[in-house]
């Protein structure tokens, strides 16, 4: 009786691994990528509000 249960559990485990892989690649990684780039852009924007835009300093005339 152990053989059918073992085969069923292997199939279920394989399905769960495929689902986890697809979930990670289609949902989690894009969300992390957008969050990382967005937080970096926000931090640069906030820094430039205080430090000014990049480039050589303007000469006073």
PDB file of N, CA, C and O in Angstrom, chain B, residues numbered from 101:
ATOM      1  N   UNK B 101       0.811  -1.203   0.000  1.00  0.00           N
ATOM      2  CA  UNK B 101       0.000   0.000   0.000  1.00  0.00           C
ATOM      3  C   UNK B 101       0.851   1.264   0.000  1.00  0.00           C
ATOM      4  O   UNK B 101       0.349   2.344  -0.311  1.00  0.00           O
ATOM      5  N   UNK B 102       2.092   1.150   0.333  1.00  0.00           N
ATOM      6  CA  UNK B 102       2.953   2.316   0.424  1.00  0.00           C
ATOM      7  C   UNK B 102       3.338   2.865  -0.944  1.00  0.00           C
ATOM      8  O   UNK B 102       3.585   4.063  -1.080  1.00  0.00           O
ATOM      9  N   UNK B 103       3.392   2.011  -1.950  1.00  0.00           N
ATOM     10  CA  UNK B 103       3.842   2.453  -3.276  1.00  0.00           C
ATOM     11  C   UNK B 103       2.923   3.496  -3.907  1.00  0.00           C
ATOM     12  O   UNK B 103       3.437   4.505  -4.390  1.00  0.00           O
ATOM     13  N   UNK B 104       1.595   3.324  -3.938  1.00  0.00           N
ATOM     14  CA  UNK B 104       0.753   4.363  -4.540  1.00  0.00           C
ATOM     15  C   UNK B 104       0.823   5.692  -3.784  1.00  0.00           C
ATOM     16  O   UNK B 104       0.831   6.762  -4.394  1.00  0.00           O
ATOM     17  N   UNK B 105       0.872   5.616  -2.462  1.00  0.00           N
ATOM     18  CA  UNK B 105       0.973   6.856  -1.685  1.00  0.00           C
ATOM     19  C   UNK B 105       2.284   7.563  -1.968  1.00  0.00           C
ATOM     20  O   UNK B 105       2.319   8.790  -2.070  1.00  0.00           O
ATOM     21  N   UNK B 106       3.359   6.806  -2.097  1.00  0.00           N
ATOM     22  CA  UNK B 106       4.668   7.385  -2.373  1.00  0.00           C
ATOM     23  C   UNK B 106       4.691   8.047  -3.741  1.00  0.00           C
ATOM     24  O   UNK B 106       5.243   9.137  -3.892  1.00  0.00           O
ATOM     25  N   UNK B 107       4.097   7.403  -4.740  1.00  0.00           N
ATOM     26  CA  UNK B 107       4.046   7.985  -6.084  1.00  0.00           C
ATOM     27  C   UNK B 107       3.190   9.249  -6.089  1.00  0.00           C
ATOM     28  O   UNK B 107       3.531  10.235  -6.741  1.00  0.00           O
ATOM     29  N   UNK B 108       2.085   9.212  -5.363  1.00  0.00           N
ATOM     30  CA  UNK B 108       1.218  10.386  -5.290  1.00  0.00           C
ATOM     31  C   UNK B 108       1.933  11.552  -4.616  1.00  0.00           C
ATOM     32  O   UNK B 108       1.818  12.694  -5.061  1.00  0.00           O
ATOM     33  N   UNK B 109       2.664  11.272  -3.553  1.00  0.00           N
ATOM     34  CA  UNK B 109       3.370  12.352  -2.865  1.00  0.00           C
ATOM     35  C   UNK B 109       4.492  12.917  -3.731  1.00  0.00           C
ATOM     36  O   UNK B 109       4.774  14.113  -3.674  1.00  0.00           O
ATOM     37  N   UNK B 110       5.140  12.060  -4.537  1.00  0.00           N
ATOM     38  CA  UNK B 110       6.179  12.567  -5.443  1.00  0.00           C
ATOM     39  C   UNK B 110       5.593  13.488  -6.502  1.00  0.00           C
ATOM     40  O   UNK B 110       6.177  14.521  -6.830  1.00  0.00           O
ATOM     41  N   UNK B 111       4.429  13.106  -7.039  1.00  0.00           N
ATOM     42  CA  UNK B 111       3.776  13.943  -8.047  1.00  0.00           C
ATOM     43  C   UNK B 111       3.353  15.264  -7.423  1.00  0.00           C
ATOM     44  O   UNK B 111       3.545  16.325  -8.018  1.00  0.00           O
ATOM     45  N   UNK B 112       2.778  15.204  -6.229  1.00  0.00           N
ATOM     46  CA  UNK B 112       2.351  16.434  -5.553  1.00  0.00           C
ATOM     47  C   UNK B 112       3.549  17.338  -5.260  1.00  0.00           C
ATOM     48  O   UNK B 112       3.468  18.553  -5.438  1.00  0.00           O
ATOM     49  N   UNK B 113       4.658  16.747  -4.811  1.00  0.00           N
ATOM     50  CA  UNK B 113       5.840  17.549  -4.507  1.00  0.00           C
ATOM     51  C   UNK B 113       6.399  18.204  -5.767  1.00  0.00           C
ATOM     52  O   UNK B 113       6.819  19.360  -5.741  1.00  0.00           O
ATOM     53  N   UNK B 114       6.400  17.453  -6.876  1.00  0.00           N
ATOM     54  CA  UNK B 114       6.900  18.020  -8.124  1.00  0.00           C
ATOM     55  C   UNK B 114       6.017  19.178  -8.583  1.00  0.00           C
ATOM     56  O   UNK B 114       6.527  20.198  -9.044  1.00  0.00           O
ATOM     57  N   UNK B 115       4.690  19.028  -8.460  1.00  0.00           N
ATOM     58  CA  UNK B 115       3.783  20.118  -8.821  1.00  0.00           C
ATOM     59  C   UNK B 115       4.021  21.344  -7.956  1.00  0.00           C
ATOM     60  O   UNK B 115       4.025  22.471  -8.451  1.00  0.00           O
ATOM     61  N   UNK B 116       4.218  21.125  -6.671  1.00  0.00           N
ATOM     62  CA  UNK B 116       4.465  22.254  -5.770  1.00  0.00           C
ATOM     63  C   UNK B 116       5.786  22.948  -6.097  1.00  0.00           C
ATOM     64  O   UNK B 116       5.876  24.173  -6.014  1.00  0.00           O
ATOM     65  N   UNK B 117       6.806  22.181  -6.467  1.00  0.00           N
ATOM     66  CA  UNK B 117       8.088  22.782  -6.841  1.00  0.00           C
ATOM     67  C   UNK B 117       7.945  23.606  -8.112  1.00  0.00           C
ATOM     68  O   UNK B 117       8.506  24.697  -8.211  1.00  0.00           O
ATOM     69  N   UNK B 118       7.200  23.091  -9.084  1.00  0.00           N
ATOM     70  CA  UNK B 118       6.980  23.848 -10.326  1.00  0.00           C
ATOM     71  C   UNK B 118       6.189  25.117 -10.027  1.00  0.00           C
ATOM     72  O   UNK B 118       6.511  26.187 -10.545  1.00  0.00           O
ATOM     73  N   UNK B 119       5.156  25.005  -9.196  1.00  0.00           N
ATOM     74  CA  UNK B 119       4.371  26.188  -8.823  1.00  0.00           C
ATOM     75  C   UNK B 119       5.244  27.211  -8.102  1.00  0.00           C
ATOM     76  O   UNK B 119       5.156  28.406  -8.382  1.00  0.00           O
ATOM     77  N   UNK B 120       6.084  26.752  -7.179  1.00  0.00           N
ATOM     78  CA  UNK B 120       6.960  27.671  -6.451  1.00  0.00           C
ATOM     79  C   UNK B 120       7.932  28.356  -7.398  1.00  0.00           C
ATOM     80  O   UNK B 120       8.172  29.557  -7.273  1.00  0.00           O
ATOM     81  N   UNK B 121       8.493  27.616  -8.339  1.00  0.00           N
ATOM     82  CA  UNK B 121       9.410  28.202  -9.306  1.00  0.00           C
ATOM     83  C   UNK B 121       8.713  29.260 -10.149  1.00  0.00           C
ATOM     84  O   UNK B 121       9.235  30.360 -10.331  1.00  0.00           O
ATOM     85  N   UNK B 122       7.528  28.925 -10.666  1.00  0.00           N
ATOM     86  CA  UNK B 122       6.800  29.893 -11.488  1.00  0.00           C
ATOM     87  C   UNK B 122       6.389  31.116 -10.680  1.00  0.00           C
ATOM     88  O   UNK B 122       6.452  32.239 -11.180  1.00  0.00           O
ATOM     89  N   UNK B 123       5.971  30.910  -9.441  1.00  0.00           N
ATOM     90  CA  UNK B 123       5.585  32.039  -8.590  1.00  0.00           C
ATOM     91  C   UNK B 123       6.782  32.948  -8.320  1.00  0.00           C
ATOM     92  O   UNK B 123       6.663  34.172  -8.371  1.00  0.00           O
ATOM     93  N   UNK B 124       7.938  32.341  -8.031  1.00  0.00           N
ATOM     94  CA  UNK B 124       9.125  33.152  -7.779  1.00  0.00           C
ATOM     95  C   UNK B 124       9.563  33.925  -9.016  1.00  0.00           C
ATOM     96  O   UNK B 124       9.909  35.103  -8.920  1.00  0.00           O
ATOM     97  N   UNK B 125       9.550  33.271 -10.182  1.00  0.00           N
ATOM     98  CA  UNK B 125      10.042  33.935 -11.383  1.00  0.00           C
ATOM     99  C   UNK B 125       9.039  34.915 -11.968  1.00  0.00           C
ATOM    100  O   UNK B 125       9.449  35.896 -12.589  1.00  0.00           O
ATOM    101  N   UNK B 126       7.748  34.692 -11.797  1.00  0.00           N
ATOM    102  CA  UNK B 126       6.750  35.551 -12.421  1.00  0.00           C
ATOM    103  C   UNK B 126       6.219  36.636 -11.491  1.00  0.00           C
ATOM    104  O   UNK B 126       5.700  37.647 -11.967  1.00  0.00           O
ATOM    105  N   UNK B 127       6.335  36.451 -10.173  1.00  0.00           N
ATOM    106  CA  UNK B 127       5.752  37.417  -9.236  1.00  0.00           C
ATOM    107  C   UNK B 127       6.813  38.046  -8.343  1.00  0.00           C
ATOM    108  O   UNK B 127       6.963  39.267  -8.324  1.00  0.00           O
ATOM    109  N   UNK B 128       7.542  37.232  -7.612  1.00  0.00           N
ATOM    110  CA  UNK B 128       8.434  37.757  -6.583  1.00  0.00           C
ATOM    111  C   UNK B 128       9.612  38.524  -7.185  1.00  0.00           C
ATOM    112  O   UNK B 128       9.913  39.636  -6.750  1.00  0.00           O
ATOM    113  N   UNK B 129      10.276  37.944  -8.176  1.00  0.00           N
ATOM    114  CA  UNK B 129      11.451  38.617  -8.734  1.00  0.00           C
ATOM    115  C   UNK B 129      11.115  39.940  -9.427  1.00  0.00           C
ATOM    116  O   UNK B 129      11.840  40.913  -9.219  1.00  0.00           O
ATOM    117  N   UNK B 130      10.052  40.031 -10.244  1.00  0.00           N
ATOM    118  CA  UNK B 130       9.720  41.338 -10.806  1.00  0.00           C
ATOM    119  C   UNK B 130       9.372  42.381  -9.741  1.00  0.00           C
ATOM    120  O   UNK B 130       9.734  43.550  -9.870  1.00  0.00           O
ATOM    121  N   UNK B 131       8.676  41.957  -8.700  1.00  0.00           N
ATOM    122  CA  UNK B 131       8.336  42.898  -7.626  1.00  0.00           C
ATOM    123  C   UNK B 131       9.604  43.382  -6.929  1.00  0.00           C
ATOM    124  O   UNK B 131       9.733  44.571  -6.635  1.00  0.00           O
ATOM    125  N   UNK B 132      10.539  42.475  -6.662  1.00  0.00           N
ATOM    126  CA  UNK B 132      11.793  42.887  -6.046  1.00  0.00           C
ATOM    127  C   UNK B 132      12.601  43.807  -6.957  1.00  0.00           C
ATOM    128  O   UNK B 132      13.205  44.769  -6.483  1.00  0.00           O
ATOM    129  N   UNK B 133      12.618  43.524  -8.257  1.00  0.00           N
ATOM    130  CA  UNK B 133      13.359  44.360  -9.192  1.00  0.00           C
ATOM    131  C   UNK B 133      12.773  45.770  -9.248  1.00  0.00           C
ATOM    132  O   UNK B 133      13.511  46.754  -9.180  1.00  0.00           O
ATOM    133  N   UNK B 134      11.456  45.869  -9.369  1.00  0.00           N
ATOM    134  CA  UNK B 134      10.813  47.189  -9.414  1.00  0.00           C
ATOM    135  C   UNK B 134      11.012  47.922  -8.097  1.00  0.00           C
ATOM    136  O   UNK B 134      11.271  49.125  -8.091  1.00  0.00           O
ATOM    137  N   UNK B 135      10.895  47.217  -6.993  1.00  0.00           N
ATOM    138  CA  UNK B 135      11.103  47.851  -5.688  1.00  0.00           C
ATOM    139  C   UNK B 135      12.520  48.350  -5.494  1.00  0.00           C
ATOM    140  O   UNK B 135      12.733  49.427  -4.937  1.00  0.00           O
ATOM    141  N   UNK B 136      13.492  47.572  -5.951  1.00  0.00           N
ATOM    142  CA  UNK B 136      14.890  47.978  -5.805  1.00  0.00           C
ATOM    143  C   UNK B 136      15.194  49.211  -6.652  1.00  0.00           C
ATOM    144  O   UNK B 136      15.769  50.179  -6.155  1.00  0.00           O
ATOM    145  N   UNK B 137      14.813  49.179  -7.920  1.00  0.00           N
ATOM    146  CA  UNK B 137      15.073  50.316  -8.803  1.00  0.00           C
ATOM    147  C   UNK B 137      14.294  51.542  -8.351  1.00  0.00           C
ATOM    148  O   UNK B 137      14.810  52.659  -8.383  1.00  0.00           O
ATOM    149  N   UNK B 138      13.058  51.334  -7.934  1.00  0.00           N
ATOM    150  CA  UNK B 138      12.252  52.457  -7.470  1.00  0.00           C
ATOM    151  C   UNK B 138      12.789  53.085  -6.197  1.00  0.00           C
ATOM    152  O   UNK B 138      12.809  54.310  -6.076  1.00  0.00           O
ATOM    153  N   UNK B 139      13.224  52.275  -5.251  1.00  0.00           N
ATOM    154  CA  UNK B 139      13.767  52.836  -4.012  1.00  0.00           C
ATOM    155  C   UNK B 139      15.092  53.547  -4.260  1.00  0.00           C
ATOM    156  O   UNK B 139      15.382  54.558  -3.620  1.00  0.00           O
ATOM    157  N   UNK B 140      15.898  53.027  -5.183  1.00  0.00           N
ATOM    158  CA  UNK B 140      17.143  53.729  -5.524  1.00  0.00           C
ATOM    159  C   UNK B 140      16.836  55.074  -6.179  1.00  0.00           C
ATOM    160  O   UNK B 140      17.455  56.084  -5.842  1.00  0.00           O
ATOM    161  N   UNK B 141      15.891  55.092  -7.104  1.00  0.00           N
ATOM    162  CA  UNK B 141      15.517  56.349  -7.749  1.00  0.00           C
ATOM    163  C   UNK B 141      14.960  57.356  -6.758  1.00  0.00           C
ATOM    164  O   UNK B 141      15.271  58.545  -6.837  1.00  0.00           O
ATOM    165  N   UNK B 142      14.142  56.892  -5.831  1.00  0.00           N
ATOM    166  CA  UNK B 142      13.599  57.785  -4.812  1.00  0.00           C
ATOM    167  C   UNK B 142      14.701  58.343  -3.925  1.00  0.00           C
ATOM    168  O   UNK B 142      14.685  59.528  -3.592  1.00  0.00           O
ATOM    169  N   UNK B 143      15.656  57.506  -3.539  1.00  0.00           N
ATOM    170  CA  UNK B 143      16.747  57.997  -2.685  1.00  0.00           C
ATOM    171  C   UNK B 143      17.608  59.023  -3.427  1.00  0.00           C
ATOM    172  O   UNK B 143      18.034  60.009  -2.824  1.00  0.00           O
ATOM    173  N   UNK B 144      17.872  58.815  -4.717  1.00  0.00           N
ATOM    174  CA  UNK B 144      18.640  59.799  -5.493  1.00  0.00           C
ATOM    175  C   UNK B 144      17.848  61.102  -5.609  1.00  0.00           C
ATOM    176  O   UNK B 144      18.415  62.188  -5.488  1.00  0.00           O
ATOM    177  N   UNK B 145      16.557  60.998  -5.841  1.00  0.00           N
ATOM    178  CA  UNK B 145      15.721  62.187  -5.961  1.00  0.00           C
ATOM    179  C   UNK B 145      15.719  62.993  -4.661  1.00  0.00           C
ATOM    180  O   UNK B 145      15.844  64.218  -4.685  1.00  0.00           O
ATOM    181  N   UNK B 146      15.578  62.305  -3.532  1.00  0.00           N
ATOM    182  CA  UNK B 146      15.585  62.998  -2.243  1.00  0.00           C
ATOM    183  C   UNK B 146      16.953  63.611  -1.974  1.00  0.00           C
ATOM    184  O   UNK B 146      17.040  64.732  -1.471  1.00  0.00           O
ATOM    185  N   UNK B 147      18.028  62.883  -2.305  1.00  0.00           N
ATOM    186  CA  UNK B 147      19.374  63.430  -2.132  1.00  0.00           C
ATOM    187  C   UNK B 147      19.552  64.703  -2.960  1.00  0.00           C
ATOM    188  O   UNK B 147      20.122  65.679  -2.474  1.00  0.00           O
ATOM    189  N   UNK B 148      19.071  64.703  -4.199  1.00  0.00           N
ATOM    190  CA  UNK B 148      19.249  65.864  -5.064  1.00  0.00           C
ATOM    191  C   UNK B 148      18.385  67.041  -4.624  1.00  0.00           C
ATOM    192  O   UNK B 148      18.691  68.183  -4.969  1.00  0.00           O
ATOM    193  N   UNK B 149      17.316  66.793  -3.873  1.00  0.00           N
ATOM    194  CA  UNK B 149      16.538  67.915  -3.348  1.00  0.00           C
ATOM    195  C   UNK B 149      17.379  68.721  -2.356  1.00  0.00           C
ATOM    196  O   UNK B 149      17.221  69.937  -2.248  1.00  0.00           O
ATOM    197  N   UNK B 150      18.268  68.045  -1.638  1.00  0.00           N
ATOM    198  CA  UNK B 150      19.095  68.742  -0.648  1.00  0.00           C
ATOM    199  C   UNK B 150      20.448  69.171  -1.207  1.00  0.00           C
ATOM    200  O   UNK B 150      20.939  70.247  -0.866  1.00  0.00           O
ATOM    201  N   UNK B 151      21.054  68.354  -2.054  1.00  0.00           N
ATOM    202  CA  UNK B 151      22.407  68.626  -2.539  1.00  0.00           C
ATOM    203  C   UNK B 151      22.421  69.359  -3.874  1.00  0.00           C
ATOM    204  O   UNK B 151      23.473  69.845  -4.289  1.00  0.00           O
ATOM    205  N   UNK B 152      21.304  69.452  -4.543  1.00  0.00           N
ATOM    206  CA  UNK B 152      21.270  70.097  -5.843  1.00  0.00           C
ATOM    207  C   UNK B 152      21.526  69.102  -6.951  1.00  0.00           C
ATOM    208  O   UNK B 152      21.929  67.968  -6.695  1.00  0.00           O
ATOM    209  N   UNK B 153      21.293  69.525  -8.188  1.00  0.00           N
ATOM    210  CA  UNK B 153      21.490  68.618  -9.310  1.00  0.00           C
ATOM    211  C   UNK B 153      22.972  68.343  -9.550  1.00  0.00           C
ATOM    212  O   UNK B 153      23.822  69.126  -9.123  1.00  0.00           O
ATOM    213  N   UNK B 154      23.288  67.247 -10.223  1.00  0.00           N
ATOM    214  CA  UNK B 154      24.689  66.951 -10.490  1.00  0.00           C
ATOM    215  C   UNK B 154      25.251  67.873 -11.575  1.00  0.00           C
ATOM    216  O   UNK B 154      24.502  68.467 -12.351  1.00  0.00           O
ATOM    217  N   UNK B 155      26.561  67.978 -11.615  1.00  0.00           N
ATOM    218  CA  UNK B 155      27.217  68.795 -12.630  1.00  0.00           C
ATOM    219  C   UNK B 155      28.179  69.767 -11.989  1.00  0.00           C
ATOM    220  O   UNK B 155      28.242  69.879 -10.764  1.00  0.00           O
ATOM    221  N   UNK B 156      28.918  70.458 -12.807  1.00  0.00           N
ATOM    222  CA  UNK B 156      29.872  71.432 -12.260  1.00  0.00           C
ATOM    223  C   UNK B 156      29.125  72.588 -11.587  1.00  0.00           C
ATOM    224  O   UNK B 156      28.016  72.937 -11.992  1.00  0.00           O
ATOM    225  N   UNK B 157      29.728  73.164 -10.582  1.00  0.00           N
ATOM    226  CA  UNK B 157      29.061  74.304  -9.926  1.00  0.00           C
ATOM    227  C   UNK B 157      28.998  75.493 -10.884  1.00  0.00           C
ATOM    228  O   UNK B 157      29.876  75.683 -11.726  1.00  0.00           O
ATOM    229  N   UNK B 158      27.959  76.271 -10.735  1.00  0.00           N
ATOM    230  CA  UNK B 158      27.809  77.458 -11.588  1.00  0.00           C
ATOM    231  C   UNK B 158      28.678  78.573 -11.046  1.00  0.00           C
ATOM    232  O   UNK B 158      28.791  78.764  -9.835  1.00  0.00           O
ATOM    233  N   UNK B 159      29.296  79.311 -11.968  1.00  0.00           N
ATOM    234  CA  UNK B 159      30.159  80.419 -11.538  1.00  0.00           C
ATOM    235  C   UNK B 159      29.309  81.642 -11.234  1.00  0.00           C
ATOM    236  O   UNK B 159      28.401  81.966 -12.000  1.00  0.00           O
ATOM    237  N   UNK B 160      29.587  82.329 -10.127  1.00  0.00           N
ATOM    238  CA  UNK B 160      28.786  83.526  -9.788  1.00  0.00           C
ATOM    239  C   UNK B 160      29.186  84.715 -10.678  1.00  0.00           C
ATOM    240  O   UNK B 160      30.366  85.058 -10.749  1.00  0.00           O
ATOM    241  N   UNK B 161      28.239  85.329 -11.338  1.00  0.00           N
ATOM    242  CA  UNK B 161      28.502  86.516 -12.159  1.00  0.00           C
ATOM    243  C   UNK B 161      27.677  87.648 -11.676  1.00  0.00           C
ATOM    244  O   UNK B 161      27.748  88.744 -12.231  1.00  0.00           O
TER     245      UNK B 161
END
